[in-house]
């Protein structure tokens, strides 16, 4: 699975620097000098980081072979992606990356099949988006009280929903 770690924005200056909208919690690792980053669309990459610096809260990156503002402008809107296999698992047993949860089967504590996690929303409260067969999607707050068990190896997530949630 491809994970977006950044999106190339507008050029900065005339020497090929671009702004990057960061979508990773570890930009120093993902945009380290010498790192090759795959792109979406694929034909724009891979891009190799030549330099990287912060300027007024914005990440500025120079990629090898991008020498001027015009070449930088051609990259605008390009998504920078990595393979989910390249993401280290968290040391915290209660912390999960979105890609680990997407695709898990959802069952209730009584064993009733609910559906499958299709997305994780982060809007103040983390919400699991669950596709249910023949019904509307369900949004389940991702808190221990409602999601007491996650078994990544079995590809299963157990929910204990209050009455009316599903």
Secondary structure by P-SEA (a helix, b strand, c coil): cccccbbbcccccccbbbbbccccccccccccccbbbbcccccccccccccccccccbbbbbccccccaaaaaaaccbbbbbbccccccccccccccccccccbbbbccccccbbbbcccccccbbbbbbbbccccbbbbcccccccccccccccbbbbbcccccc
